[in-house]
């Protein structure tokens, strides 16, 4: 018989998230949450609690070893790009093409959406391409990390990626449980896309922010700091990836753009080829089936290895580095990602123990079965947010909520379009919760590849994510009570976001005593 822990299942994420913000020490905060959960599961025996926590760490390291090695090889690739002067050469070339900060911001946004084949790939590729350029154009690490995070999962959820196949699989499970035969999972997924309002409106909102420069909240402070002082991170911050401090000065005697472009381009090509190769047996059934059955983690690993290997080959063939320097750079690249790997393992372990404690089931059951139809979309959205924020996983949230929500909605309404739409509301809430959570691996990845302080990244992006979520909550209520098509509601949502951004921007300019011409200056050249 499965053990349930009720409200106690809330303790691990509350401890971890609370300590993250209180201490700004991510690693120890995550372990504290993991230990709290392990202690409860172990009957409050501290010795057994420690043993349980360590066992979770070992199991999750083993289960996710491919992603850990991917992270290490990415560190090697980054190390070579830096030491070979590739970042320096690209930044120098960018000065001739990018005339304003606005164009750099929009370029970051565009590349994030273009690399959406995998959410981790967005952070890795976009982060490596624009990190040093953002520093040169005085764009804060907080804003850069927000763009990486806000274009990762939202893009992957609606563009061609490995996410699509997963969503289709979850929808298929829900349709089977509900006994719905009238629509196939792929068709149901397509119908659900307009209901994934968070992904759609977030991508639009990021573009608006990048173009107008009308920041607000703590992000406004961060941008003003960076423009005035050139400080990429705040004084006293602990960047997740500080390439300059970790690796020293780059070799600028022979900086070449190819030292930057080749490793990343070959990695990207390898990842796409790897996805197609591992799913090749299903090629005759279409690209969706290939994505559903491919091994995306293996493809990422192969790509990162190619990136690292390309750096080694460039270092030796161009004779920019000696053999000893090359091998030293490989080791330093591994060291660069050591803290990152530890944080990822802790986040996965915390998610594992909260799953064992039945956190998601407790949250769902606490709401009850008597849900009015009009507020059902909002309830589904809110529950998905809570689960994803607490566990740090959007995929896990989809796995729990989608098979539950589809039969529930169909039983209550009998409306097929409404029912499949609720799967979009699940994804919308899951991505918002995952995007906002400090214990999410994609949030950690955004902090890593932007070189931002993790807690600074989370705290500055929360008001932006919250703005989009608030607008969506209104839209879901309108839909629930009126049945107006989301295709009509989405443009209304864009207008509401623009109005909210303008009002909040003006309010925080006044609150922080910042000149009203800030937004205009943001779009100018601040090198």
Buried (B, 14 or more C-beta within 10 A) or exposed (E): EEEEBEEBBBBBBEBBBEBBEEEBBBBEBBBBBBBBBBBBBBEEEEEBBBEBBBEBBEEBBEEBEBBBBBBBBBBBBBBBBBBBBBBBBBBBBBBEEBEBBBBBBBBBBBBBBBBBBBBBBBBBBBBBBBBBBBBBBBBBBBBBBBBBBBBBBBBBBBBEBBBBBBBBBBBBBBBBBBEBEEBBBBEBBEBBBBBBBBBBBBBBBBBBBBBBBBBBBBBBBBBBBBBEEEBBBBEEBBBBBBBBEBBEEBBEEEBBBBBBBBBBBBBBEBBBBBBBBBBEEBEEEEBBBBBBBBBBBBBBBBBBBBBBBBBBBBBBEEEBBEEEEBEBBBEBBBEBBEBBBBBBBBBBBBBBBBBBBBBBBBBBEEEEEEBEBBBBBBBBBBBBBBBBBBBBBBBBBBBBBBBBBBBBBBEBBEEBBBBBBBBBBBBBBBBBBBBBBBBBBBBBBBBBBBBBBBBBBBBBBBBBBEBBBEBBBBBBBBBBEEEEEBEEBBEBBBEBBBEBBBEBBBEBBEEBEBEEEBBEEBBEBBE
